[in-house]
Amino acid sequence: MMSRSYTNLLDLASGNFPVMGRDRDRRRMSRVMTVPGSICELDDDQAVSVSSDNQSSLAGDRMIVVLNLLPLKVKRRPDNKGWSFSWNEDSLLLRIKDGLPEDMEVLFVGSLSVDVDPIEQDDVSSYLLDKFRCVPTFLPPNILEKYYEGFCKRHLWPLFHYMLPFSPDHGGRFDRSMWEAYVSANKIFSQKVVEVLNPEDDYVWIHDYHLMVLPTFLRRRFNRLRIGFFLHSPFPSSELYRTLPVREEILKALLCSDLVGFHTFDYARHFLSCCSRMLGLEYQSKRGYIGLEYYGRTVGIKIMPVGIHMGHIESMKKIADKELKCKELKQQFEGKTVLLGVDDLDIFKGINLKLLAMEHMLKQHPKWQGQAVLVQIANPMRGKGIDLEEIQAEIQESCKRINKQFGKPGYEPIVYIDRSVSSSECMAYYSVAECVVVTAVRDGMNLTPYEYIVCRQGVSGAETDSGVEGPDKSMIVVSEFIGCSPSLSGAIRINPWNVEATAEAMNEAVSMAEQEKQLRHEKHYRYVSTHDVAYWSRSFLQDMERTCADHFRKRCYGIGLGFGFRVVSLDPNFRKLSVDDIVNAYIKSKSRAIFLDYDGTVMPQNSIIKSPSANVISILNKISGDSNNTVFIVSGRGRESLTNWFSPCRKLGLAAEHGYFLRWEQEQEWEVCSQTSDFGWMHLAEPVMQSYTDATDGSCIEKKESAIVWQYRDADSGFGFSQAKEMLDHLESVLANEPVAVKSGQFIVEVKPQANTGVFDEKYDRFNHTTCISLGFLDTTIVLISTLRGVTKGLVAEKVFTSLVEKGKRADFVLCIGDDRSDEDMFEIIGDALSRNIISYDTKVFACTVGQKPSKAKYYLDDTSEVVLMLDSLADATDTPVTSDDEPEDSD
C-alpha cells in the first residue's frame, strides 16, 4: 500500500517534491507515535522550520539511526501466523548505542529483510516500535526492486568501487527509472523518520549510499534539524564520480547534512575534490577540523574508521570453543600452516587474485608445498551481484588447477568454502590461522583483519583446551585499497593486482620470526581494542554536537527547488533590505552618500554584454543629479571602461581599479589615491606570472594601469588553485622590497600598490589580513592579503565621508551595495564610521550585499534585478520634495 504523496515519481526524481502538511484543518498529532502512520497533519509553518516556540515533547536528546536494513532477524512463525523478531547480533550498527550517553534513547528506522503483507504492516510496526524501538519502512515491490537491486547495486555500488558502465553487461547504463525509484524510496524513509521525529531535540544519523538523498527531504522540512551522514563504502575520485548523470544532485543532498563521515582521508579527499570541481566549494581546516562553507552553514567532514564490537567477537569465540569447533579445526590442519581469506563473493573482493598469489608462492617457495594451506571462505552475496556466475566459475577453475598441481593424498593447498559460515565458526577459523590475507581490489572498510586480531589475542578470562591462554600473535597481508589498511601499520600492505608481490608478502608473513609476529600483533590489538564501534559512535556524536552548536543562534532560510534546495544560515540581524524602509529614510535625509559596486551588483556577473543598460544609466543619472546626493560607482574595472560607459552621467563619481583612481564628477580630473608613481615592480611581477601562465592551461594575465592580475577562472580548478598558492609565495618573495600588496582572491592573484595614506589604522590591517579568511562566501577561496596595506574600496568610502565632513554636510544617509569580498572593505569602514565621527550619530546606514551569504553588511538583496528595482524606487523618490512636519507643502 502506497501513500498518495509518493505516487508521482517523475516529480520526485526531478526534485519537485510535494510539500507535506498542507491541510491545516486536520488535527495535530503527537510527534512521537505509538501507532504507525504518515504525519501529514503537521501544520505547514512549523513543519517547514524548527524555529517554532513549541516546547520539546521529550526530556532529552535522542538519536534516530536511519539505515537501509534494520538490525533485526525476522522469520515466519511455524504456524504461519505472524512473525518472530530478534536482534541481529552480527549487525555492527546495532552497537552504535554503546558509545552514546546512557540516557540517550536510540531509535532505528529502516526496512526489513522480508516482505510483509500490507494487512500485517500496521501490527508489525506497532510491535517493533514498542518492543525494539524500531520503525520499519515498507517499500512497494516495484520501488524496492529498482531502488536496491537497480540503482544501489547496479549504479552506485559499482561506481563507488571504481567500476564504470562501459557496456550494459558491466555495470549497466544509467537508467532514469531506477534513479526515480531511489528518490522515491528515500522519500518514504523520510516519512518514517518524520513520524517519530522531535526536531528540537533529536539527532538523525543516516548510514550508507542507499540513503544519500535523504538529508534533502529532512532539511526541507526542518531547517535546523541536526543531521549526520556516514558513508560505509569508498567514495570514488572525481574523475569517476563525475560520470554519474545525477552527480550534483547527490552532492547537494549530502551537503544538507551537518556532518559527513568517511572511513579514510582518501575517501574524504575525493568527496572534497568533487565539491570543489562540480560545486566550486573549497574546504577549510581549522584546529584540526575540516569544514565546507555552504551558504553560511559549515558542513563538517569527519574521518574516522569504524571499529568492531569487542564483546560480540569474544562471545562468539567462547561459543566456538564451547562447540569444540576450534579443536576440530586444529586437528584437521595439524602440522599445517593456515592462511585464511574471508570475503563476500563479489567481483571486488579479489578472491581469484589471492588464489593466483597462493599458486605463485607454492611455485617460488617449494618448501610450502604440502605445508601451507589457504582456506578461502566465500560468503554468499546479499544481493544480485555483477558477473557472479563468471566469478564462481573462475574461482572454481583456479581451485581445481592448484589442487591438482600441488595436492596429494591428505593435502589440498586450497580449501574453498562457498557457503554461509556462522560467526562462531568463522571465529574458529581465525583462531587457527597464522595469517589472514585480504586482496580486495576496492572495499569500504573490511573488518576481517580486526576480527582476526581479537580472536588471536584469546578470550579474556577463558582457557583453551590445552589449559593455556590462546595465541597472542597474528600476521596480516592486506590490500592497500581497503579502508582498514591505513589503521594497520604493522600489516604487510600489497597491491593485489601484483600477484608476484602478493605471493612474496604471504611468504614473508608466515616466515617471519615469532617475536616479530607478537610485536606486530600487540600493536594492532592496542589499536583495535581502543578504537571499537563505541569509540567511533561517541566520536561522531561529539563532532555532530560541535558542528550543530550554532543551529539555534542563526537565522535559517530554505531556498531552491528540488535537489537545488539548500538552507542559508545567517546572522540573526541579517535581513532583506526593505524598499519601503530605505525610500522613507532617503526622502527624510539631506546629505546622502551612495556607493555601488558594478559587476554582480548593477550588472549581472555572467552577462556577455558588460556595458550598463539604458535603464541603469537613466536611474543613476537621476539619483546622481540630486545635489543632496554623492553617488559613486566603485569597481575593479579600469577607468577607461568606466569613463566610456557612464559618460551620460555628468554628476556620477567613479572609482576605478578598486579605488586606485578616483573622479568626483565628469568635469573633474582623475585623482590617484596613491603617491606611488613608480611601477617598475610590474617588470618583476609579469615574468613570474607569465611562467605560471605558460604552465597552466586556461590562465591569462590582465594588465591594468595600477595593478597586474593573473586569472585562472578557465583553468582546471584544482590545479589552478594549487598554482595560485605557489605563485602567491613566489611573488611575495620576489616583491618583498617593493611598495606593493599581493593577494589571491576568487580565481585571481593580484599585485597592486600599497596605499601611502594613514587612514587605515592597525584595526583595518588586521581585518584585511585575517577576517577575510573567515568570510564564508559560496565561492569560497582563501583570501590572503599581505601585511602591506593596499588600496581598497574602503578607502573610497573613507575619502567621501571625510570630504562631506569638510564641506559641513556630514552624511545622514549611507547606502553601500556590493557582491564580493572587495566590497567587504566598504562595509567595514561604514560600520566603524560612527565611532570615528565621520558620519552623523543618527545616520541611516544601509550596507547591503547581493545574495544571501555571510557578510559584514546587515542587509541583502537577492540579485542584480532587485538592486536595480530598489535604485529605481530611489530615483522616483528623488523627485519628492523634502518638507518638515511643521512646514506643510503649499496647497497651491
N, C-alpha and C positions, 0 to 999 in steps of 0.2 A: 504494500500500500504506500502510495507516494503523495506527499503533501502537494497542494496546488502550487505552492511557491517554488517548487523545484522543477516544474514541467518544461519551462522554456529554456532548453539547453543552449540554443543559439545566443539568447540574451546573456546567459551566464558566461559562456565562453568568450563573448565579445566584451564582457565587463559591464553590461547594462543590468546590474543586479537589482531585483525588485527590493524596494525599501520595506523593511519589516515593521510591523506595528502601526499601520496607518489607521486602523479602526479605533477611534477614540471612544466609541460608545461601549466597547467591551469592558468587562470587569477586569481590574488589575489583579494579576496573580502574584503569589509569593515567588521570589526569585529562586528559592530552594524548594524543589518539588518532591513529593513522595509518590506521585503518580506520573508516569511518563506522558509527554505531550509536547506540543510545539508552542512556545510562548510567542504568540503574535499579539498578546494583549498589552505589552508594554507600551505606554503612550510614547508618541514619537519624540517629543522633546527630550525626555530622559533616556530614551533608547539611543539617541544619536551620540550623546556625550555623557561622561560620568561627572560632569560638573554640577549634578543635581545636589541639592542640600539635604536630601533624604539621608537618614542615619542608616548605617550598615545593619543588616539583619543578623549578622554573625558577630560573635565577640572578638574573634581573632582572625589572622590571615589563614588562608587555605591555599593549597597547591592543587591545581587541576592539571593532571597529566594527560595529554592527548596523544594517542598513538594509533597506528593502523589496526593492530590486534590487541585486545585486552589480555592481560597476563593470567588467563583462565584456561583450565582444561574443561572441555564440555563433551558430554556423551549422553546418548539417549538412554532413558531408563529401561530396564529389562522388560517392563510391561508395555513399553512404547507409549507411555502416558507421561509426558513432561520430560524435563531434562535434569541431569545431575551436573553440578558445578563444583570445581575445586581450584585452588590457586595453582598456577603453573610455576613450581619452584625453580625451574630452569630459566625462567624469564628474568633477565637482568634488570629490566625497568621496574619489576616488582620491588626491587631493593632500593629504589630511589628514596623511599621514606626513611631509610636508615640514617641518611645524612641530614635530614631535616629536623627542626626542633620537635621535641616530643609532643608539644601541644598543637602542632600544625596538622590539621586534617588533610588527608590526601584522597582525592577522587580521581578515578581513571575513566577516561572517555575513549571508546574505541569500538571496533567491530568484533564479532565472534567468528570463530573458525568454522562454524556450521551454519546451515540455512535454517532459520526459524520461521515457521509458518506465521503469516500475518496475524492469524487468530490468536497465536500464543505470545505475540511480541509484547503486549501490554503486561501480561503476567510475568514474563521473563524480566522485563525492565524493572518492574516493582521489586521483584525478588533480589535482583542483583544490586540495586541501589540500596536496599535495606540491609542485605547480608554482607555484601562485598564492597560497598561504596563504589560501584562501577556503573557507568551509564553506557549501555550498548547502543551502537549505531547500526541500524539495519539499512543496508543499501539494496535497492531494487536489483534483481538479477541482471537486467540489461545494462545498468550502470556499472555494477560490480565487475563484470567481465571486461569491459572496455577500460575501466579505471585501473584495476590491479594487473590483470594479465596483459592488458593493452598498453596504456600509456606508461605505467610504472615499470613494467617488466620488459617491454619491447622498445621503449624510447628512453626513459630516464636512466634506468639501471645500466643498460649497455653504454650509453653516452658517458655516464659518470664513472664508468670503468674503462674509458678511453676506447670505445668501440664505435666507429662511425658507420652509419647506414649506407654503405657503398652500393648495396644491392638489396632488393626485397628479401633475399634469403639470409642476409647478415645484418640484423638489427631492425630491418623493416623501414619503409619510408614513413615520413611523418603523416599521421592520419588525424585530420582535424576533428573527426567524431570522437576519437579517443581523448583528445585534449578537452573537448566539451564534457565528456564523462568525468574526467579528472576534476574539472572545475565543479561540476555538479556534486560529486562525492565530497569534495572539500566543503562545499556549502552545507551539505547535510551534516557533516561533522560539526560545523559552526553552530547549526541549530541546536544540536545536542549540548554543546558547551553552554550556550545561552540559557538552556533550561535550568542549569544548576549554578549559573554564574552570579556572583556578587561582585560587581566590577570595582567597588571601592576597596575591597579587602583581599580579593583573590589574585593569586599569580596563576598564569596559564603557561605551561611548559609543553611545547609541541615537539614531536620527535619524527625525524627522518623525512626522506624525499617523497613519501606518499602524501604528505600534507604541507607542501611548500607554499601553497597559495592561501592556506587557512588564515594566516595573520591578516590578510587584507579584509576578509569578511568580518573578523572580530574588531579590527581597528575602525572599520566603517561604522560599526555600532557604538563602540566605546573608545573615545579618543584617548583617554588616559589609562586604559587597561594595561596592566603590566604583563608583557608577553615575552617569552623566551623561546628560542628555537634551537634545536641541536641536530646537526646532520651526522648520521652514523655511517654514511658512505663516503667515499672520496668525493672531492669537488674537482672537476677537470680544469685543465688550463684554459685560458681564454680562447686560444686558437681552436679548441674543440668545442667549448661551450657556445661559442658564437654561431655554430652551425645550427643550433636549436631555433626553430622558427619563432618560438614563444620565449626567447631568451630574456627580453626586457621585462615581460610580464612577471616572470618568476623572480627576477632580481628585485623588482619594485615590491613584490609581495613579501619577500623576505625582509626588506627594509622597513616594513610595517612592524616588525618585531623591535623590541628594545635591546635584545641581546641575541646574537647569532653565534652558535658554538660549533667548533670543529675539533677533530682529534689531533691534528698536527698543524704546524705552521704552514707547511706546503699547501694543505687544503685551504687554509685561511688566505694565504697569499694569492692563490688562484681566484678566490672569490673577490678579493680586493682589486685584483687586476681587472676582472670583469666589470666591476663597478666603475673603475677608472675609465676603461676603454669604451664602455657602452653607455654609461650614465654621466661621465665627466666628474666623478667624485674621487677625491683623494683622501686617504686616511691620515690621521694624526696619532702620534703616540705621546702620551703624557703620563709620566710617573709609572711607566710600565704597562699602562692600559692602552689598547688600540681602539680607536673610535672613528666612525664615519659621520661627518656633519651632514645631515639630510633635512633640509627645510627647518633648521633651528633645533631639531632633535639630534641627540648623539646616539647613534646605534652602536652599541658595544660589540666588539669581536672577542670571543672567548676561545682560547686554545687550551684544551685540557683533555687528554685521552681518558676514556672511561676505564674503570678498573673492574675487578671481579668481586664476587661476594665470598669472602674467606670462609665464613661459617658454612655456606652451602657446599663448597668444594670439600671441606673437611668432613662434613656429614656424609657426603657421597663416598668419600674414601673409607669411612668407617663401615658403610654398608657393603662396599666391595670386599673389605677384609672379613666381615661377618659372613658373607655368602661364599667365602673361600675362592673368589674369582682371582685374586692376586696369587694365591697359592697354585691354582690350576695353570695360570699363565707362566709362572716361574718354572713349573715342571715341564710345560710344553716347550719353553725356549731355554731350557737348562743348557748351559755351556755355549750359548749363542749371544752375540751382540745385537741387540734390538734397536733399530732405528724406526721411528714412528711418524706417520703422517695422518692427520685427522682433518678432513676437509669436506665441505659440501660438494656434491657432484655438479659442478658447473664449469663453464668454459674459461673462467678467470682464475681458477684455483691452481692451474699449472700442474695437475697430477701427473700427466704423462711426462712432463719435463723432469719431474722427480724420479720417475721410473728410468728414464734415459740416463740421468745422473748416476743412479744406482748401478745400472749396467756398465757405465764407463768406469766407475770405481772398482768394480769386480775385475774388469779387464786390466786396468792400470795397476791395481794392487791385488795380485792373486792371493795374498795371504788371507784376504777376507772371504775367499770362496770356501763355502762350507761352514763359515763362521758368522758372517753378517747377514741379518735378516731385516728386510724393510716391510713393516706391517702398515698397510695403507687402508685406513677406514674411510669409505666414501659414503657419507650420509646422503639420503635421497633429497633432491631439490624440493623446496617448499612450494614452488610454483612451476609453471611450464618453462623449462629452461630453453635457451637457444642452442641449437645443434646438439641436443642431448644424446641422441642416438649415435651420432658420429663420435662424440667424446667417449661414450661407453665402448664402442667398437674399437677405437684406437687404444684405450687403456687395456682392454682385454687382450688385444693382439700383442701389446708390449709385454704383458704379464706372461703370456704363453711362451713368447720367444725367449725371454730372460730365464724363465724357469726351465725351459727345455735345454738351453745352452749351459747353464751353471748348476742346475738342480741334480740331485742324486737321491738314492733311497734314504728317506728320513730327513731330507733337507730340501727346502724350496726357498730361494732367496727373496721371493716376493710372496707375501701373504695378503691377498686382496679381499677386503670385506665390503661387499656392496649391499649392505642392509642398514637399517636403522639400529644404532647402538645406544643402549641406555646410558645415562650419566654415570651410574656406578660402574658399569663395565668399562666405560671409557677411562675412568679413573684408575682402574686396574691395569689397563694397558699403559697409562702414563707411568705407573709405579715401576714397571719392568723395563721401560725404555731407557737406553743410555743416551739417546739423543732424539730430539724432535726436529723434524725438517718441514719447513713451510716454504713452498715455492710459488705462492700466488703471484700472478703477474700484475694484479691490481686488487686491493682489498681495502675496506674501510678501516677496521681496527684489527680484527682477528685475535681473539683472546686465548687461542690454543696454547701459546707459549706461557702465558700467565698461569693457566690451569695446571700445566705440566710442572712448572716451578713449585707450586704449592704442594702438589702430590709428591714430588721428590723430596720435599722437606720432611715428610712424615706427618702424622697426626699428633697434635699436642696431647699429652696425657695417655696415649694409647701405645700398645706394643704390637709388633707383628708376630707372625707365627714362630719365629726364631727367638722371640723374647727380647729382642733389642730394638732400639728405635729405628725408624725407616731410613731410607737413604737420604743423604744430605748433599748430593751433588747432581748436577744436571748440565747438559750441553744443548745449545740451540743453534740451528742453522736456519736463518730467517731471510726472506726476501726483503730487499730494500724498498719495495713498492707497497708495503702494507703499513698501517697506522701505528702498530706497536713497535716497529723497528727502531725509531729514534729513542724509545724508552729503554731498550735492552742494550746497554753499552757493552755488555760482556758477551753478547751473541756474535756469531760469525755471520756477517751480512753478505749476501750474494745477489748477483743479477741472475734470476732464474733462467733467463734466455741463454746464458752462457753455461751450457751443460758441463763442459770440462771443468770450469771453475767451481761449479756446484759440487761436482764429484770430489774435487780436491778438498773442498770445505767439509764435506761429510767425512772424508778420511781423516782430516785434521781433528775434527770434533771427537771421533771415537778413539783416536790415537793419543789424545792429549794426556798429560800427566794427571794423576788423581788429585794432587794438591791444587793444580790449576783449575780443574773442574770444580772443586769445592769452593775456591775463592770466587769464581765467576757466579756460582750458584748463590753464595751468600750475598753477593752484591745485588743480584736480581731479586732475591727473596726480600731483602730490606725494602726495595722499591715497591714491589708488588703488594706486600703486606701493609704498607703505609698509604699507598695510593689506590685504595679499593673503591668500590662503587659509592660508598658512603662519603668518602673524601671528595669524589667527583661531584656528587649532587650537592653537597654542602658548599663547595667552592662555586658552583654555578648559581646557587641561590644568593650567595653573598654578592656576586657580581650583578645579579639582577637587582638586588636592593640598592646597590650603589648607582647603577645606571638609571634607575627609576626614581631616584631621590627627589628630583625636581618636578615630577609629574604634576603635582597639585599646586605648584607655585607659579607655573607658567600658564598662559592662555593658549588654548589649542583650537585650531580650525581645521576641519576636514575639507579638502579641495580636490578637484579632479574627478573624472569618471572612470569606471571600470578599474583595470589594474593600474591606471594612471593615478588612482586615488592615493593621497598622502596626507599626513597630518602636519600642519605647520605649527610649531611650538614657539611662542613669542613671549616677551616680557609682558607682565600684566598691564603696564602703562602704554604699551604699543598698540595703536588702534588706527583704524582707517580715517583718513582725512575727510572731514565733513565739509562739503562745498558750501552749505549754508553758513557754517561757523566761520569759515575763512572769508567769505564775502562780507558778512556782518562786521568782522574785525577790519577788513580792508576799507570799508566805507567810513568807519569811525576814525581811522588813523589819518595822520597828516604828514608823516615822513616815513616813506616805505623803502626798504632795501630788499630786492628780489634777485636771487641767484639761481640760474637754471643751467644744469648740465645739458649737453646736446645729444650725443649718441646714447640711445637707450632711455632718454628722458622725453625730449620733444620729437625725436626721430627714432623709429624702431631700429633696434640693433642690427637686425638681419636684412634691412631694406637694401635693395640693389641701388635704388636712387638715393644718394646721400644728401642732396640739397633739400632745404626745407620747402614745404608746400606753401602755396599762396595763402592758405588759411592761417598757417602758423605765422607767416610774415605779417599778415594783417593784424592778428592778435597781438603780436609783440610790438608792432608799430603803435598800436592804440595804447597799450599799457605804458610803454616807454615814453610816449608823448605827454603823459601827465607830469606836470612839473613837480608833483609831490613824490614821484617815483624815481628811484635809482635802480635800473634793471641791467643785469649783466648775464651774458652767455659765457659760462666758464667751461672751456673744453680742452681736450688734449690735442685737438687739431691745430694745424698751422694757421698763422694769421692771414695768409693769402686766401685760403679757402673761406675762412670766416668773413673776411672783408668782402669777397665777391658774393657770397650767399646772402649776407644781411645788409647789402648796400641800400635797400629801400628804407631801412630803419635808422633814421638820422640820429636819434637820441639814445639808441641802444648801446650799452657798453659791451666790450668784447675782451675776454681774457683767453689768449691762445697759449697752447703748449703748457697747460696746467697752471697758467698764471705767470709764466716767464715774460710774456708780452702782455701789455695792458693798454686798452684805449677806452677813454671815458665816453666820448661821443665821436661821430663821424668826422667832425671838423677838426678834431684834435689829433695830435701825433701819437704814434705808439710809444709807450714807455717800456723800458726794460727793467724788470724788477730785480735785477741782479747787477752788481757793478762789474761783474766779470765780462771782459771783452776778449780775453784770450781763449780761443777754442783749439789750441794746439793739442789738447788731450784727445781730440777726435782722431788725430792721426795715430795715436797709440791704441785707442779702443777699436777702431774699424778693422785693422788687420786681425785682431783677436776674434772679433765677431765673424769675419769672413772665413776664417779657418773652421769655425763651427758650422757656418752655413754650408761650406763645401762638404762637410761630413754628415750633415743632417738633411736628408731629402724632405722638401716641403717647407723649409725655413727660408727667411729672407731678412734683409736689412732695410730699415726705413730711416733715412736721414732727415732730421728736422734742423731748423736754424739753431736751436739751443740744445738739442739732445740727439742721441742716436739710439735706435731701438732695434733689437733682434726679436723677430716674431716667429713662432713655431706652431701657429694655430692649425696649419695644414699638414704638419708632420705627424708621425706616429706619436700618440700621446705619451706613452711610457718612455720612449727613447728621447723625445723632445724634453720632457720634464727632467730626465737624468742629465741631458746635455746642458739644460738651463742652470741646474745646480752647479755643475762643473764650471760653466762659464762665469757664474757669479763669483766663485772663488778666484778664478783666473783674473778677471777684470779688477777685482778689489786689490789683488796683489800687484798687478801692473800699474794701476792708477792710485796707489797708496799715497803718493805725494802730490796728487793733483786735487784742485778745489772742486771735486765732483761728488755726486751721490750715485751709488749703484744699487739698483733694486731689481727684483724679479716680481712679476705680477701675473695676471691672467694671460698665459701663453706669450709672455714677453720678458725680455731682460732689457732694462733701460739704463742709460748713463746720461746724467744731466747735471748742470752746475748746482753747487750748493748756494744757498741764499746768503748774501752778505748783509744781513739785517738782524736786528736784535729783537724783533717782535716775537720770536718763538723762544720761550724760556725752556728750562730743562724739562718741565712737565710735558710740553708738546714733543720734545725729543723722545721722551720715554713712550709717549703714545705711538709715535711713528715706529719706534723700534720693537715694541713688544705687543701693544694692544692689537695692532693689525693682524698679528699672527692668530689671535683667538677669535677673529670675526668669522662667524660660520656662514659664509655665503653658499648658495647652491653650487656654483662653480668654484669649489674650494681649492685654492692653491696657496702655498705658503708664501707669505709676503715677508721679505727680509729687506730692511732699509738700513743703510749704513749709518754709523753714528754721526756722520756729517749731516747737518740739517739742510734739506734741499728745498727748492721752490715747489710749493704745493698750492692747491686750490684754496686751502685755508688762508693763505697769505692774501688772496684777493679779498676775501670777506673781511680780514683784518684791515686792509687798506680802505675799503669802502666805509666801514664803521668809523674809522679814525677821521676820514675826510668829512663825514657828516657831522661829527662832533666839532671839528674845527669850524664848520660853517654855521654852527649853532642849530643844527637840525638833527639832533640825536634821534636815531630811528625808533619809532614806536610800533612798527610792523615789520617783521622779517619773515620772508618766505625763501626757503632753500630746498631745491629738489635735485636729486641725483640718483644714480642706479648702481654705482660700483664703488670700489674701495677708495679711489681718489677723492670721491665726494665725502667720505667719512671725515676728512680733514676739515671741511667746511662745517659739518655737523658738530665736530668737537669744538671748533672756535666759537660757533654760535652758542653752544651750551655753556661756555665759560665767559661769554662776553659781558654778562650782567655783573659778575663778581669783579671784572676788570673795569667796570664803569664806562664801557664804550657803547652801551645801549641803555635805554631808559628802564627803570625798575618795573614799570607797568607795560613794557613792550610785549606785544603779542607775537610769539615765536612759533613758526610752523616749519620745522625741519622734517622733510618728507623723503622717504626712499621709494623707489619704484619696484614693486614686487614685495610679497610678504616674506621677509627674511630678517635675520638678526642684524641690527644696525644701531648706530648712535642716534639716529633720528627717532622721534617719538610717534611719527605718523607714517602711513604708507598709502600709495595708490597702486592699483593692480598692474597697470600697463600704461604705455605712452598715450593711448587713446583717452584714458581717464585724465592724464595730465593735461592734454590739450583741451578737454572739455572744462576742466577746472579753470584753466587760464582764460578760456573763452568767457566764463562767468565773471572773472575779474575784469576782463575787457568791457563787458556790458556794464559792470558796476562802476567803471571809470567815468561814465557819463553822469552818474548820480551825484547831484550837488551835495556837498558836505554842509550840514546845518547842525547847530547846537539845539539842545532841548528848550532853552529859554529864548531862542530866536527863531520862531517858526518861519517857514517859507512864505513869501508874499503870495497871496491868492491870485494876484494878477499874473 
